[in-house]
């Protein structure tokens, strides 16, 4: 693996290497091979903040074991690193940060005018204490900037203190949680972004690199030449879905409220004749205001009608109905949106933006601009079948609200924009099977990448892999009494025969609830405590802490959903988990939206490959991620039960041929009775 990474990076030429490497193969050590092959910039794209610490640990090993000391930096969202994030009550951290930054600049400008010198350095001044939540400036941002006067105007630059801290960080490897302490009161986000420009290794979220809002400016912002950058994508099985989510444009009632406030402020400025503009410019902008005053109320009425008429869930947006209602009486839609654009640009230039969204450079994006982007994507969807328009309703009764979305369902163009421009790309995952399908999904082309699949490095005798021979959650058999009994007995065998902690992951919450009584009774028989996946993400840490503690006290049973809060991204180390059951093949609901996605990929790649990418691949990913929670190190032992016969079949509806080779080779077919026997025998063998 390391040799392949080294050669790929050394050759460059925009090559892509896809590596399917199970847990324990040392995927993060690939960064050592990249460092050996090139002295240029390395960008590591990760999905979650927790993955940053893994790469920091790897670089720490390089520092301690070799003479190489590559500098490392990271970029995380402000909500993860802002020291006063909890003070922003009724606004997002981005909106609150933007507001305080502007107030801080005003404060600094006032201080500069009172100073005897032409430079104001906050680190040499006494900064007044303010009550949290009632600040008139941000003390952290204040310490990150110096103000100076040039030609009668105030300008800002990085403070000497900020530059000094960044220079000191070159001799340390700090995690996101440590940055505030090391920052000496300087804004950790400012330190982070400044450090990223000079470090050899930069770890950032997928969104920084692959979002359509950022990817055109990220290289310029970090002063990177794409040809001199090697990209590592961690947990790359998530990349395609993540890019699809980033490519979504939404429309909400809050956006409409904020946009109306922007128009009110802009119109007030026009009325006060404070804008110097030509008669033509004035005509365009006043026509833009008129168009906006027509469209925003119509958009609001449309949202309210969907909210009142739809049940909770999502459905395809009736584009003809939407467009005819929205643009009634407007002869030229393109011209109308162009005039709309004139106003949104002016709002941005005049700092009148009201929004919860921020650009990479820290500027707030006007809600008017976001609405315009949504409407333009609605028009794009008229001619581009990779764009999907839908309505989503959440909640019930008085707590019901609707939003509109335009999704780009094909991530390949956005991913290719990056990988085709950088020196080389290494994509790593422990569940990257089948590689050919992921290549098409992420890169949109066969044979675009070099592909490598590694065997499981852990001792084979430490694991037992079983696939149900009869049981299935297929719709036509789901309520069959014998089938339900078969599923129940399989689940009972895992709970009652595997000592310690076990987890049972279902295809949906309704199915989980259908088998709750079975799991509860079985847990009682085994004297284990039952835990259900919580509704809120905030409850997860305390639940897991209690569940992990049970490993030393007889064990517990965790019930959750594939693709849910407990089935991905959590490391169940040691005795934290000894067995997992994946009940059913977690296919997406076969609704009208999924049918549209399937149809798009069938048109693009043909029926077999299209259905694999659009429908089967996401289900395989969810199932394998859930199964992969057990056996996280060489010394661990565990049982993995695929409780659906489709995992064991290559026939119609079967997915065995898409499983990793090592799983296919070790999978044992068993009915419920045999499953009990296999687990009992294995447990005796392990004693």
N, C-alpha and C positions, 0 to 999 in steps of 0.2 A: 504493500500500500504506500509506504513512504517513498519507495523508489519511483512509483508511478506519479506521485505528487511532485517529486523533485523534477522528473523529466518533463512533465506537463508545464510547470512554471518556467523551467529553463528554456523550453522551445518557445513559449509564449504564443504569438500568432493567434490570439483570441481563442485558444483551445478551452474546452470544457471537459472536466473529469467528474463523472457521477460515481459515487462510492456508496454501495449498500453494505454497511458494516454494523453487525449487531453490537449490543452493549458489551464492553470489555475488550474491544479491539483497539482501543486507544485512538479514537478518531481525532481528539483534540491535539494529539501529538503531531498531526499533519502540519501544524504551524511551524514546527521545527524544520521540516523538510522544505517548506516555503522559504523560511529564513536562510536556509543553506543554499537554495537555488537562486535567490535574488536579494539584493540590498535595497530594493525599492519599497514603496508603500504597500502595506498589507491592510486590507479592510475585511473585517470579520462581521458578517451580517447575522444577527441572532433574532429570535422571535420574542424572547422574554428577558427581563433584567437578570433573572437568576442564572442565565447562561453566561453572563459576563464574568461572574466569579469563577466559572470553570476555566475560562481562558486566562484569567488573571493568575490562577493557580499554576497553569501550564507555563506561563512566562516566568513565574517565580522559580519554577524548577530549572528553567534555562539559566536564569541569573545565578542560582546557587550551584549548579552542576557544570557550568561552562564559563568561558571567559567572555561570552557574548552578553551584552546588556541592552537588548532592544527596548526602546521607550514605548510605553503602551498608554493609550488614552481610550476613553469611551464617551458615548453620547447617549443620554437617556432623556425622556420627556420631563418637562418641568414639574409635572405633578408628582414625579418620583424623587425629585431632588431639591425642590424649593423649600427653604427652611421656614417660611411663613405661609405655606400652602393652606393650612387649616384656618387661616384668618379670612379667607375669601368666602364669605357666606353665601351670597346670592349670585355669584358669578364664577366662571371657570377660572382656574389658576392662570390661564393664558390671558384672559381679559383683565384679571386683577393685576397681573404682572405688567401688562402693557400700560395700564392706568398709572401704577406706581412709578414705572420707569419715566413716563412723561413728567409726572410731578417732581421726580428726583432731578431731572434735567432743569426744570424751572428753579428748583431750590439751589442747584449748583450755579446756575446763571446769576441768581441774585447774590450768592456768596462771592462770585467772581467780581461783580460790579462794586461790591463793598471792599474788596481786598486791595492792598497797596501794590500787589504784583499782577502781572498779566497772566499768571497761571494759578489755578486753585487746585490744590492737592488735598482731598478729604482726609488722607491718612495723617496729615499734619495739623488737623483741626479737631476740636472737641465736637463730637456729634451728639446732639441732644437725644435723650431717651424719649420714646413715644409709646403710648399704650397700644398693645396688640389689637388689631382690628380697627384702629382709629388713626392709622398712620397718614402722614402727609408726604412721606418719601420712603423709599426702601433703603435701609442702612447697608444692606449687603450689596445692592447695585451701586450705591453711592461710592463705596470703597473700591469699586472696580473701574472707575472712570476719573480722569483728570479733565478739567475744563481750561481752555485757554482762549485768548482773544486774538483774532486776526482780521485786520481790515474792518474793525468795528463790530464783528460778529463773533458769537460764542461757538466754539468747536469742542469736540470731545475726543479723547483717545484713551487707550488702556492705561490704567494707573500704574505707577512704579511698583506699588505693593502687589498688584495682580501679576505683573510680569515676574516679580521676584518669587512669588509662590509657584508659578508655573515652572520657573527654572529649578526650584528646589524639588519639585515633584519628579524631575528627571532622574533623581537619585533614589526614588521610592516607587513602589507599586501600590497604588491606593485603590480600594474598591469604592463603589458609589456611596456606601454607607460611611466611609471614612473621609470622604472629600470635605464635608462640612467642618469637621474638626481640624483638618489640615489647612483649611482656607483662611484662617485668621480673620473671620468676619467678612470676607469677600464673597460675592455671589458664586456659589458652586457651579451654576450653569455657565457663567462667564468663564470661570477657570477651565471648566470641562471643554468648552468650545475652542478656547484659545490653545489649550494643550493638544487638542486633536489636530491642529494645523501643523504642529512640529513633530509629532510622534511618528515612529515608523509603523506601529500597529495601532489601528483605530477600530474599536468595536462599536457597532451601531445597530439600531433596530432596523428590521426590514423596511419600515416606512421611510426612513431617511434616504434610502437608496432606490427603492422601487416605486414609491408613490409618484403618481403623475404630477403632484404639486411640488415635489422636491427634486426629482431626478434630473431635471434640466439645470439645476443650479448647485447641487451638492458638491460637484467637483470644483467648481469655481469658488464656492464658499470656503472649502477646506484647502484651496490652492493646490489641487491635485491634478496631474496630467493622467487621464485615463489609461494611456498606453504604458504608464509606469506604475500601474496599480494591479496587484493580484488580489482577487476576491475569494474569500472562503465563506460559503453559505452553510451555516449549521442548522441541523434539524430541517433539512431541505425538503422533506416530504410536506412540510407546512407552507412552503413558499408560494405555490400556485394559488391555494385558497386565500392566503394572506394578501397577495397582490389583487385578487378579485375583490376582496373586502375594501382595500385601499382605493380601488378604482370606482367605488360607488359614489354617486352624487345623491344627496338626500334633500328633501324639502319638508320642513316642519313649521308648525305655527309660531314657534319662538323665532325662527329665522325671519318670518314675515313681520313679526312685531319689531324686531331689531332693524329690519330694512326700512320700515315706515319711519322710525326715529331718525335714520340716516337721511331720508328724503326730506323730512321736516327741517332738519338742521341745514341741509344744503339749500333748500328753497328759501329759508330765512336769510341766509347769506346772500343769495341772489337778490332778494328784495331790498337788502340794505346796500346793494350796489357796491359790494366790497370786492367783486371779481372783475379783473381787467380782462375782457375778452371781446373778440370781434362780434359783429352782428350775426355772422354765420354760426360761430360757436354758440352764441346765446340761443339761436333758433334751435340748434340740435339738442342742446341740453334742456331747454324748456319743453321740446317735443318728447325728450326722454322722460322727463318728470310726468308728462301727461300719460305716456304709455304705462309707466310704473303705477300711477294712480288708478289705472284701469285694471292692470294685471294682478296686483297684489290682492285686492278685494275678491277677485274671481278665484284666485288660488286658495284664499281662505275659505270661500264658500264651497269649493270643491272638496277640500280636506274635511270640512264639517259634514258634508253629505256622505262621504265615505265612512266617517266615524260613526254616523248615526245608522247607516244601512248595513255595514259589514259586521260580521262576528269577528272575534279575535283570530288572527292568523294573517296570511298573506295571499294575494291573488294577482294575476296579471292585470296591469293597468289597461283599460280600454282606451288606447291611444287616440282613436278617431273621435270618441266622445270627449276626451280631455282636450284635445286640440281645437275641436270645433267650439266647445264652450269657452275656452280661454281666449281664442283669437277672433271671436265673433265681431264683425265690423272692422277688423284690421286687414287691409288688403295685402300688404307686403310684410310677412312675418320677419324675414331677414332684416329688412330696413328697421322694423320696430325694435328688434333685439339689438341692432347696431346703435340706435338712439339710447336704448336702455344702457348699453355699454358705456356711452359717453358720460352718463351720470355716475355710474359705479366707479369709473376711472377718476372722475373729479372728486368724488367722496374719499377715495383712497389718497389722492394727492393733497387734499386739504385736511387730512387727519380727522375725518368725521366718522370713521368706522366704528360700528357697534357689532361685536361678534364674539363667538367662543372659539374661533379658529385663528391660528397664527401661522405665518409663513416661516420658513427656515431661518430667515434673518431676524425674526422676532417681531415683525410688523403684523398687526391685526388685519385680517382679511375682511373687507366689508361684507356684511350679509347680503347686500345688493349684488356683489360680485358672485357670491356663492349661489344665489338664486339664478343669476344669469347663466352660470356654468351648468346648473341643473337643466335649465330650459334649452340650452344649446345641445346638451347630451340627449334630451328628448327628441330633438330634431335629428341628431346624428343617428339615433336608433331607427329612423324612418328608412335609412339606406344601408345601415350596417347591422347585420344579423347577430353580431357578437354582443350587442347591447340589448339588455332586457329591462323592460319597464314594469314596475309593480307597485301595488298598494299594500301597506302593512298596518294592521290595527293591533294595538296592545291594550290589555286590561279589559275590564267589564264595567257596566253600569256608568256611574258618574266619574269613575277613574279610567275612562276609555280615551285613547288618543290615537290619531292616525298620522302617518307620514307617507310620502311618495319617494320612490327610489328609482334610479337608473343604474343598473349594474353592467359592467363589462365582464362577461362570463369567460373570456379567453385571456389568461394571463400572459401567454407566450410573447406577444409583441412588446409589452412593458419589460419583461425579463430580458428579452433579446436586445433591447436598447442598451442595457447595461453590459451584458456578457459579451456582446459583439464589439464593445468599445474598450474593454480592459485587456491587460496583458494575458491573463488566464483566469479561469474560474474553477474552483474546487467545490463541488456540492456534496455534503455529507449527511447521511441519515442512517439510523438503525432500522428503519422500516421503509426502505426505498424499493420495494418489490411490487410488481415487476418493473425493472429498470426501463425497458422499452416504452412502457406506457407513460412513466414519469417523464421520459425524454420528450415524448410528443406533447404532453400536457404543459410542461414548463418551457420547452424550446421550440415547439411547433414544427419540428423537422426530424425525420429519421436520420440516424448516423451523424447528427451534429456533434455528439459527444462521445468520448471514450467512456466505457462502462465497466465497472468492476464490482463484483459481489464476493464478500468474504464469508467463510463459514463461522459458525458460533464457536468462540474460543474456549468456552467453559466446558468442563467435563460432562460428557453425555450422560454418565451414570447419575449425575446430580439432578436430572430433570425427567419428568414424565409428561409426555404430550398425548392427549386423548382427543379423538373426534367422535361425536355421537354418530352412531350407525343408523338410527331410526328417527330420533327427535329432530324437529324443525319448527321454526316460527313462521314459515310461509303462510300466507293468509288463508289458503284453502284448507290447511291442516291445523291452524292455530287453536281452534276451539274443539278439536277432536279430543274426546276423553282419554283415549289410549295415548295420544301424543302428549297431552298435558301431563299425564302420569309419568311418561318417559322423561320429560324435561324435569319434573319434580324430583324424580329419583336420582337423576344425574346431579342436580344441585345438592340434594341431601348427601350424596356420597362425598362431595367436596367438603361440605360444612362439617360432617360428622366423622369423616375418616382422616382428614388432614389436620394434624395438631396445630394449635396456635392460630394466628390471624389468617383469614381468607377473605377474598372479595368476589362478589358476583355482579357482573356488569350486564345490563339488559340493553335492548335496542331502543327503548323509549321509556319515559316515565310511566305511562299507563301500563305497560307490560311489567315494569318493576313493581307497581302497586298490585298487579294481579297475582304476583308470586310472593308478596310480602308475608302472607300468613304461613306459607310453606317454609320460607326462610326463617321466620320467627320461631315456629315450632321446632324446626331442625336445630336452630341455635340453642333453644332451651334443652333439647336432648343432649347436645354436646357441651352444655353449661358454658356457652359463649354469649357475649352481649352483642345485640344487633344495633347497627348504626345505619341510618339512611342518608343518602346524599342530601345536603341542605339546599334550600331554595336560594339563599343568598351566599355570595362568595365570601363575605365577611365572617361567616360561621365556620368556614373550612379549617382554618388553622387550629382552633380549639378542638374541633371534632377529631382531627388527625392526631393531635397530641394525646387525647384520651384513648384513641384507637391504638396508637403505637405502644402506650403504656400497658395495654392488655396483653401484649406479646409475652410478658413475663408473668401473667396472671391467668393463664388458661386459654387466652385468645378471644378474638371477637370476629364478627361477621360484618362486612361492609357491603351495602347494597348501593349501586350507582348505575349510571348510564354511559354507554360507549360514547366517547366524544364529550363527556360531561366534565364537571369540576374535579372529579377524583380519578378519572381514567387516563389523563394525560398530564405530562409535565411535573409529576410528583415522584420523587425518588423514595420508594419503599425499601430501605436498605436493611440488611441483616435479617432479623426475625420479624421485621415489620409486616411481612407478607409471605406466606408459605404456599398459597394456592390461589388461582384465579379461574373463574368460569366466565366465558363470553357466551351469553345466552342469545343465540340468533345471529344472523348476518345483518349488521346494522346499516341496511340500505336506507337511503332518504325516502321520505314519503313520496309516493308516485303521483304527485299532483300536477296541475297544469304548468306550473313553473318548472318542475323537474322534467316534464315532457319537452318543454321548449329547449332546455339545456341539452337533453339527449339528442333532440333533432338537430341542433347546431353542430354537435360533434359528429353525428352520423353523416351529415352533409360534408363535413370537412375530411373525415378519415374513413368513411364506410361504416357499415353496421357493426361489425365485430369490434374493431378498434374504437369506434365512437362510443359504443355502450360501455366498453371497458373503462375508458377515460372519464366519461360523464357520470356514470352510475355505480359501477363496481369498484373502481379505484378508491373513491372516498370511503366506501364501506369497509374495504380491506384495511385501509389506513386506520380507521376507528377501531376495528377489531384487533389488529396487531398492536396498536398502541396500548389498548387495555390489557392484552395478554402480556405485554412486555413489562408490566409493573412488577412482576415476580422474577426472581433470579437476576440480581443486579451486580453480583460479583462472583468471582471464581469459587468461593467457599460456600455459597448459598445453594440451597436445595429447594425445589418447588414443583408443584403440579399445575399444568395448564390444560384446561378443559374447554374445547370448542364445542359448545352444546348446540350444534346444528349440523345436520348431515351434509349440507352444501359445502362445508369446509373439507369434507372427506371425498367429494366427488369431482370428477373431471367432466361429467356429463352435462346435460341441460340444466342451467342454473348453478352448476357447481363451480367452485373457485379454487380448488386444490392446486391447480396448475399455476395459479398466480401467487401462491405462498412462497416464502423464501425456501431455497433448496433444502436447507438443513431441517426446516419444519416438515416439508413433504416427506423427507426420508425417515423422520422419527415418529411421525403421526401414527397412532394405533387406533384402529376403528373398534368401537365397543358399544354394545347396548348398555342399558342402565345397570343390569346385574353384573355384567363383566366389568363395568367401570368401578363398581364397589370393590371387586376382587383385585383389580389392577392397583388401585390406590392402597388398599390394605397391604398387599404384597410388597409394594414399593416402600411403604412406611416401615415395615418390618426389616426390610433390607437396609434402610438408612439408620436404624437404631445402633 
